[in-house]
Amino acid sequence: MEITEEKLELVATKSFAEYEEMYKVIDFLNKNLKEKRVMLGLKKDKEKKRLYINIYEF
């Protein structure tokens, strides 16, 4: 099953101050939560210097 073929449902969003290695945390969680049908996304707002984590179910 490919995630791109599934519909993603946004469950939650949280913003916080930039953390340079947050992508490593997101990668770790995605690899370990895939079987639970949960995926996390990370977005960076360079102007506000904030990170946004989105949690999806698929």
PyMOL Python script that loads the backbone (N, CA, C, O; Angstrom):
from pymol import cmd

cmd.read_pdbstr("""\
ATOM      1  N   MET A   1       0.843  -1.180   0.000  1.00  0.00           N
ATOM      2  CA  MET A   1       0.000   0.000   0.000  1.00  0.00           C
ATOM      3  C   MET A   1       0.885   1.239   0.000  1.00  0.00           C
ATOM      4  O   MET A   1       1.803   1.359   0.811  1.00  0.00           O
ATOM      5  N   GLU A   2       0.605   2.144  -0.903  1.00  0.00           N
ATOM      6  CA  GLU A   2       1.335   3.402  -0.945  1.00  0.00           C
ATOM      7  C   GLU A   2       0.498   4.486  -0.295  1.00  0.00           C
ATOM      8  O   GLU A   2      -0.700   4.603  -0.555  1.00  0.00           O
ATOM      9  N   ILE A   3       1.138   5.277   0.553  1.00  0.00           N
ATOM     10  CA  ILE A   3       0.442   6.343   1.262  1.00  0.00           C
ATOM     11  C   ILE A   3      -0.129   7.357   0.283  1.00  0.00           C
ATOM     12  O   ILE A   3      -1.194   7.920   0.538  1.00  0.00           O
ATOM     13  N   THR A   4       0.546   7.600  -0.820  1.00  0.00           N
ATOM     14  CA  THR A   4       0.082   8.603  -1.772  1.00  0.00           C
ATOM     15  C   THR A   4      -1.265   8.240  -2.381  1.00  0.00           C
ATOM     16  O   THR A   4      -1.976   9.122  -2.861  1.00  0.00           O
ATOM     17  N   GLU A   5      -1.632   6.955  -2.371  1.00  0.00           N
ATOM     18  CA  GLU A   5      -2.908   6.527  -2.918  1.00  0.00           C
ATOM     19  C   GLU A   5      -4.034   6.623  -1.900  1.00  0.00           C
ATOM     20  O   GLU A   5      -5.205   6.540  -2.270  1.00  0.00           O
ATOM     21  N   GLU A   6      -3.707   6.795  -0.637  1.00  0.00           N
ATOM     22  CA  GLU A   6      -4.686   6.869   0.434  1.00  0.00           C
ATOM     23  C   GLU A   6      -5.086   8.319   0.684  1.00  0.00           C
ATOM     24  O   GLU A   6      -4.325   9.247   0.408  1.00  0.00           O
ATOM     25  N   LYS A   7      -6.283   8.490   1.205  1.00  0.00           N
ATOM     26  CA  LYS A   7      -6.731   9.814   1.599  1.00  0.00           C
ATOM     27  C   LYS A   7      -6.217  10.098   3.010  1.00  0.00           C
ATOM     28  O   LYS A   7      -6.405   9.294   3.923  1.00  0.00           O
ATOM     29  N   LEU A   8      -5.573  11.238   3.174  1.00  0.00           N
ATOM     30  CA  LEU A   8      -5.057  11.616   4.483  1.00  0.00           C
ATOM     31  C   LEU A   8      -6.074  12.493   5.190  1.00  0.00           C
ATOM     32  O   LEU A   8      -6.621  13.424   4.599  1.00  0.00           O
ATOM     33  N   GLU A   9      -6.326  12.195   6.455  1.00  0.00           N
ATOM     34  CA  GLU A   9      -7.235  12.990   7.263  1.00  0.00           C
ATOM     35  C   GLU A   9      -6.421  13.706   8.337  1.00  0.00           C
ATOM     36  O   GLU A   9      -5.759  13.068   9.155  1.00  0.00           O
ATOM     37  N   LEU A  10      -6.477  15.033   8.326  1.00  0.00           N
ATOM     38  CA  LEU A  10      -5.744  15.822   9.312  1.00  0.00           C
ATOM     39  C   LEU A  10      -6.382  15.629  10.677  1.00  0.00           C
ATOM     40  O   LEU A  10      -7.585  15.832  10.841  1.00  0.00           O
ATOM     41  N   VAL A  11      -5.572  15.236  11.660  1.00  0.00           N
ATOM     42  CA  VAL A  11      -6.046  14.986  13.016  1.00  0.00           C
ATOM     43  C   VAL A  11      -5.709  16.161  13.934  1.00  0.00           C
ATOM     44  O   VAL A  11      -6.533  16.575  14.749  1.00  0.00           O
ATOM     45  N   ALA A  12      -4.487  16.696  13.795  1.00  0.00           N
ATOM     46  CA  ALA A  12      -4.058  17.774  14.689  1.00  0.00           C
ATOM     47  C   ALA A  12      -2.903  18.549  14.080  1.00  0.00           C
ATOM     48  O   ALA A  12      -2.163  18.030  13.243  1.00  0.00           O
ATOM     49  N   THR A  13      -2.756  19.797  14.509  1.00  0.00           N
ATOM     50  CA  THR A  13      -1.644  20.657  14.098  1.00  0.00           C
ATOM     51  C   THR A  13      -1.123  21.380  15.329  1.00  0.00           C
ATOM     52  O   THR A  13      -1.897  21.817  16.181  1.00  0.00           O
ATOM     53  N   LYS A  14       0.193  21.500  15.414  1.00  0.00           N
ATOM     54  CA  LYS A  14       0.824  22.205  16.527  1.00  0.00           C
ATOM     55  C   LYS A  14       2.011  22.993  15.998  1.00  0.00           C
ATOM     56  O   LYS A  14       2.784  22.482  15.187  1.00  0.00           O
ATOM     57  N   SER A  15       2.163  24.238  16.450  1.00  0.00           N
ATOM     58  CA  SER A  15       3.324  25.040  16.048  1.00  0.00           C
ATOM     59  C   SER A  15       4.217  25.279  17.258  1.00  0.00           C
ATOM     60  O   SER A  15       3.761  25.274  18.401  1.00  0.00           O
ATOM     61  N   PHE A  16       5.498  25.488  16.976  1.00  0.00           N
ATOM     62  CA  PHE A  16       6.465  25.753  18.039  1.00  0.00           C
ATOM     63  C   PHE A  16       7.709  26.383  17.446  1.00  0.00           C
ATOM     64  O   PHE A  16       7.858  26.440  16.225  1.00  0.00           O
ATOM     65  N   ALA A  17       8.596  26.853  18.296  1.00  0.00           N
ATOM     66  CA  ALA A  17       9.843  27.485  17.854  1.00  0.00           C
ATOM     67  C   ALA A  17      10.691  26.494  17.056  1.00  0.00           C
ATOM     68  O   ALA A  17      10.620  25.284  17.267  1.00  0.00           O
ATOM     69  N   GLU A  18      11.483  27.026  16.148  1.00  0.00           N
ATOM     70  CA  GLU A  18      12.340  26.178  15.313  1.00  0.00           C
ATOM     71  C   GLU A  18      13.244  25.280  16.155  1.00  0.00           C
ATOM     72  O   GLU A  18      13.757  25.676  17.202  1.00  0.00           O
ATOM     73  N   TYR A  19      13.414  24.080  15.665  1.00  0.00           N
ATOM     74  CA  TYR A  19      14.332  23.107  16.246  1.00  0.00           C
ATOM     75  C   TYR A  19      15.007  22.428  15.066  1.00  0.00           C
ATOM     76  O   TYR A  19      14.366  21.718  14.292  1.00  0.00           O
ATOM     77  N   GLU A  20      16.295  22.652  14.940  1.00  0.00           N
ATOM     78  CA  GLU A  20      17.041  22.263  13.741  1.00  0.00           C
ATOM     79  C   GLU A  20      16.930  20.786  13.378  1.00  0.00           C
ATOM     80  O   GLU A  20      16.928  20.452  12.194  1.00  0.00           O
ATOM     81  N   GLU A  21      16.839  19.904  14.350  1.00  0.00           N
ATOM     82  CA  GLU A  21      16.831  18.471  14.051  1.00  0.00           C
ATOM     83  C   GLU A  21      15.454  17.829  14.190  1.00  0.00           C
ATOM     84  O   GLU A  21      15.353  16.608  14.307  1.00  0.00           O
ATOM     85  N   MET A  22      14.401  18.630  14.179  1.00  0.00           N
ATOM     86  CA  MET A  22      13.059  18.072  14.319  1.00  0.00           C
ATOM     87  C   MET A  22      12.724  17.093  13.195  1.00  0.00           C
ATOM     88  O   MET A  22      11.964  16.148  13.408  1.00  0.00           O
ATOM     89  N   TYR A  23      13.279  17.307  12.007  1.00  0.00           N
ATOM     90  CA  TYR A  23      12.999  16.385  10.900  1.00  0.00           C
ATOM     91  C   TYR A  23      13.415  14.961  11.256  1.00  0.00           C
ATOM     92  O   TYR A  23      12.803  14.009  10.771  1.00  0.00           O
ATOM     93  N   LYS A  24      14.441  14.791  12.090  1.00  0.00           N
ATOM     94  CA  LYS A  24      14.877  13.459  12.515  1.00  0.00           C
ATOM     95  C   LYS A  24      13.819  12.812  13.411  1.00  0.00           C
ATOM     96  O   LYS A  24      13.575  11.609  13.322  1.00  0.00           O
ATOM     97  N   VAL A  25      13.203  13.605  14.262  1.00  0.00           N
ATOM     98  CA  VAL A  25      12.138  13.102  15.136  1.00  0.00           C
ATOM     99  C   VAL A  25      10.938  12.670  14.291  1.00  0.00           C
ATOM    100  O   VAL A  25      10.374  11.597  14.507  1.00  0.00           O
ATOM    101  N   ILE A  26      10.551  13.514  13.326  1.00  0.00           N
ATOM    102  CA  ILE A  26       9.419  13.212  12.463  1.00  0.00           C
ATOM    103  C   ILE A  26       9.685  11.950  11.648  1.00  0.00           C
ATOM    104  O   ILE A  26       8.800  11.106  11.509  1.00  0.00           O
ATOM    105  N   ASP A  27      10.885  11.814  11.114  1.00  0.00           N
ATOM    106  CA  ASP A  27      11.261  10.628  10.337  1.00  0.00           C
ATOM    107  C   ASP A  27      11.170   9.368  11.198  1.00  0.00           C
ATOM    108  O   ASP A  27      10.622   8.354  10.765  1.00  0.00           O
ATOM    109  N   PHE A  28      11.703   9.435  12.411  1.00  0.00           N
ATOM    110  CA  PHE A  28      11.650   8.305  13.346  1.00  0.00           C
ATOM    111  C   PHE A  28      10.204   7.906  13.640  1.00  0.00           C
ATOM    112  O   PHE A  28       9.854   6.727  13.580  1.00  0.00           O
ATOM    113  N   LEU A  29       9.368   8.895  13.959  1.00  0.00           N
ATOM    114  CA  LEU A  29       7.963   8.603  14.270  1.00  0.00           C
ATOM    115  C   LEU A  29       7.225   8.032  13.069  1.00  0.00           C
ATOM    116  O   LEU A  29       6.448   7.089  13.217  1.00  0.00           O
ATOM    117  N   ASN A  30       7.453   8.582  11.890  1.00  0.00           N
ATOM    118  CA  ASN A  30       6.778   8.066  10.694  1.00  0.00           C
ATOM    119  C   ASN A  30       7.145   6.615  10.418  1.00  0.00           C
ATOM    120  O   ASN A  30       6.280   5.815  10.064  1.00  0.00           O
ATOM    121  N   LYS A  31       8.405   6.272  10.574  1.00  0.00           N
ATOM    122  CA  LYS A  31       8.836   4.895  10.338  1.00  0.00           C
ATOM    123  C   LYS A  31       8.194   3.932  11.324  1.00  0.00           C
ATOM    124  O   LYS A  31       7.889   2.793  10.970  1.00  0.00           O
ATOM    125  N   ASN A  32       7.987   4.379  12.555  1.00  0.00           N
ATOM    126  CA  ASN A  32       7.469   3.492  13.589  1.00  0.00           C
ATOM    127  C   ASN A  32       5.950   3.532  13.744  1.00  0.00           C
ATOM    128  O   ASN A  32       5.380   2.648  14.385  1.00  0.00           O
ATOM    129  N   LEU A  33       5.296   4.515  13.184  1.00  0.00           N
ATOM    130  CA  LEU A  33       3.840   4.617  13.308  1.00  0.00           C
ATOM    131  C   LEU A  33       3.100   4.242  12.023  1.00  0.00           C
ATOM    132  O   LEU A  33       1.870   4.263  11.991  1.00  0.00           O
ATOM    133  N   LYS A  34       3.828   3.904  10.981  1.00  0.00           N
ATOM    134  CA  LYS A  34       3.204   3.572   9.701  1.00  0.00           C
ATOM    135  C   LYS A  34       2.173   2.450   9.839  1.00  0.00           C
ATOM    136  O   LYS A  34       1.091   2.526   9.257  1.00  0.00           O
ATOM    137  N   GLU A  35       2.503   1.423  10.599  1.00  0.00           N
ATOM    138  CA  GLU A  35       1.580   0.303  10.793  1.00  0.00           C
ATOM    139  C   GLU A  35       0.332   0.710  11.563  1.00  0.00           C
ATOM    140  O   GLU A  35      -0.686   0.022  11.488  1.00  0.00           O
ATOM    141  N   LYS A  36       0.390   1.805  12.294  1.00  0.00           N
ATOM    142  CA  LYS A  36      -0.765   2.323  13.043  1.00  0.00           C
ATOM    143  C   LYS A  36      -1.616   3.248  12.175  1.00  0.00           C
ATOM    144  O   LYS A  36      -2.615   3.800  12.634  1.00  0.00           O
ATOM    145  N   ARG A  37      -1.201   3.412  10.895  1.00  0.00           N
ATOM    146  CA  ARG A  37      -1.903   4.266   9.928  1.00  0.00           C
ATOM    147  C   ARG A  37      -1.898   5.730  10.359  1.00  0.00           C
ATOM    148  O   ARG A  37      -2.890   6.444  10.211  1.00  0.00           O
ATOM    149  N   VAL A  38      -0.763   6.152  10.891  1.00  0.00           N
ATOM    150  CA  VAL A  38      -0.558   7.541  11.308  1.00  0.00           C
ATOM    151  C   VAL A  38       0.682   8.065  10.604  1.00  0.00           C
ATOM    152  O   VAL A  38       1.678   7.353  10.475  1.00  0.00           O
ATOM    153  N   MET A  39       0.622   9.312  10.148  1.00  0.00           N
ATOM    154  CA  MET A  39       1.752   9.937   9.487  1.00  0.00           C
ATOM    155  C   MET A  39       1.864  11.379   9.976  1.00  0.00           C
ATOM    156  O   MET A  39       0.854  12.047  10.198  1.00  0.00           O
ATOM    157  N   LEU A  40       3.092  11.851  10.142  1.00  0.00           N
ATOM    158  CA  LEU A  40       3.333  13.220  10.564  1.00  0.00           C
ATOM    159  C   LEU A  40       3.971  14.011   9.441  1.00  0.00           C
ATOM    160  O   LEU A  40       4.760  13.483   8.658  1.00  0.00           O
ATOM    161  N   GLY A  41       3.621  15.274   9.374  1.00  0.00           N
ATOM    162  CA  GLY A  41       4.211  16.180   8.405  1.00  0.00           C
ATOM    163  C   GLY A  41       4.855  17.344   9.147  1.00  0.00           C
ATOM    164  O   GLY A  41       4.423  17.708  10.241  1.00  0.00           O
ATOM    165  N   LEU A  42       5.876  17.916   8.557  1.00  0.00           N
ATOM    166  CA  LEU A  42       6.590  19.033   9.167  1.00  0.00           C
ATOM    167  C   LEU A  42       6.680  20.162   8.158  1.00  0.00           C
ATOM    168  O   LEU A  42       7.087  19.959   7.015  1.00  0.00           O
ATOM    169  N   LYS A  43       6.297  21.352   8.591  1.00  0.00           N
ATOM    170  CA  LYS A  43       6.352  22.533   7.735  1.00  0.00           C
ATOM    171  C   LYS A  43       7.092  23.633   8.479  1.00  0.00           C
ATOM    172  O   LYS A  43       6.896  23.835   9.678  1.00  0.00           O
ATOM    173  N   LYS A  44       7.947  24.341   7.745  1.00  0.00           N
ATOM    174  CA  LYS A  44       8.739  25.406   8.345  1.00  0.00           C
ATOM    175  C   LYS A  44       8.294  26.754   7.793  1.00  0.00           C
ATOM    176  O   LYS A  44       8.191  26.934   6.580  1.00  0.00           O
ATOM    177  N   ASP A  45       8.030  27.700   8.691  1.00  0.00           N
ATOM    178  CA  ASP A  45       7.706  29.068   8.316  1.00  0.00           C
ATOM    179  C   ASP A  45       8.949  29.906   8.611  1.00  0.00           C
ATOM    180  O   ASP A  45       9.195  30.283   9.757  1.00  0.00           O
ATOM    181  N   LYS A  46       9.723  30.191   7.573  1.00  0.00           N
ATOM    182  CA  LYS A  46      10.993  30.898   7.745  1.00  0.00           C
ATOM    183  C   LYS A  46      10.811  32.319   8.242  1.00  0.00           C
ATOM    184  O   LYS A  46      11.642  32.817   9.002  1.00  0.00           O
ATOM    185  N   GLU A  47       9.733  32.985   7.825  1.00  0.00           N
ATOM    186  CA  GLU A  47       9.505  34.364   8.247  1.00  0.00           C
ATOM    187  C   GLU A  47       9.213  34.456   9.741  1.00  0.00           C
ATOM    188  O   GLU A  47       9.720  35.345  10.425  1.00  0.00           O
ATOM    189  N   LYS A  48       8.403  33.544  10.237  1.00  0.00           N
ATOM    190  CA  LYS A  48       8.028  33.560  11.653  1.00  0.00           C
ATOM    191  C   LYS A  48       8.966  32.737  12.528  1.00  0.00           C
ATOM    192  O   LYS A  48       8.882  32.765  13.756  1.00  0.00           O
ATOM    193  N   LYS A  49       9.876  31.994  11.859  1.00  0.00           N
ATOM    194  CA  LYS A  49      10.805  31.100  12.559  1.00  0.00           C
ATOM    195  C   LYS A  49      10.051  30.122  13.449  1.00  0.00           C
ATOM    196  O   LYS A  49      10.367  29.953  14.626  1.00  0.00           O
ATOM    197  N   ARG A  50       9.027  29.469  12.845  1.00  0.00           N
ATOM    198  CA  ARG A  50       8.192  28.497  13.541  1.00  0.00           C
ATOM    199  C   ARG A  50       8.146  27.206  12.736  1.00  0.00           C
ATOM    200  O   ARG A  50       8.301  27.208  11.515  1.00  0.00           O
ATOM    201  N   LEU A  51       7.934  26.122  13.437  1.00  0.00           N
ATOM    202  CA  LEU A  51       7.708  24.823  12.815  1.00  0.00           C
ATOM    203  C   LEU A  51       6.276  24.407  13.102  1.00  0.00           C
ATOM    204  O   LEU A  51       5.718  24.740  14.147  1.00  0.00           O
ATOM    205  N   TYR A  52       5.687  23.677  12.165  1.00  0.00           N
ATOM    206  CA  TYR A  52       4.327  23.171  12.319  1.00  0.00           C
ATOM    207  C   TYR A  52       4.349  21.665  12.098  1.00  0.00           C
ATOM    208  O   TYR A  52       4.841  21.186  11.077  1.00  0.00           O
ATOM    209  N   ILE A  53       3.819  20.932  13.049  1.00  0.00           N
ATOM    210  CA  ILE A  53       3.673  19.490  12.906  1.00  0.00           C
ATOM    211  C   ILE A  53       2.207  19.204  12.635  1.00  0.00           C
ATOM    212  O   ILE A  53       1.328  19.673  13.358  1.00  0.00           O
ATOM    213  N   ASN A  54       1.952  18.437  11.598  1.00  0.00           N
ATOM    214  CA  ASN A  54       0.605  17.983  11.274  1.00  0.00           C
ATOM    215  C   ASN A  54       0.572  16.470  11.492  1.00  0.00           C
ATOM    216  O   ASN A  54       1.506  15.760  11.117  1.00  0.00           O
ATOM    217  N   ILE A  55      -0.510  15.985  12.102  1.00  0.00           N
ATOM    218  CA  ILE A  55      -0.712  14.563  12.298  1.00  0.00           C
ATOM    219  C   ILE A  55      -1.872  14.128  11.417  1.00  0.00           C
ATOM    220  O   ILE A  55      -2.946  14.729  11.437  1.00  0.00           O
ATOM    221  N   TYR A  56      -1.640  13.082  10.648  1.00  0.00           N
ATOM    222  CA  TYR A  56      -2.640  12.565   9.725  1.00  0.00           C
ATOM    223  C   TYR A  56      -2.932  11.097  10.010  1.00  0.00           C
ATOM    224  O   TYR A  56      -2.060  10.357  10.465  1.00  0.00           O
ATOM    225  N   GLU A  57      -4.164  10.686   9.738  1.00  0.00           N
ATOM    226  CA  GLU A  57      -4.526   9.274   9.699  1.00  0.00           C
ATOM    227  C   GLU A  57      -4.781   8.926   8.242  1.00  0.00           C
ATOM    228  O   GLU A  57      -5.271   9.762   7.482  1.00  0.00           O
ATOM    229  N   PHE A  58      -4.457   7.709   7.848  1.00  0.00           N
ATOM    230  CA  PHE A  58      -4.717   7.278   6.471  1.00  0.00           C
ATOM    231  C   PHE A  58      -5.271   5.865   6.461  1.00  0.00           C
ATOM    232  O   PHE A  58      -5.554   5.320   5.394  1.00  0.00           O
TER     233      PHE A  58
END
""", "prot")
cmd.dss("prot")
cmd.show_as("cartoon", "prot")
cmd.util.cbc("prot")
cmd.orient("prot")
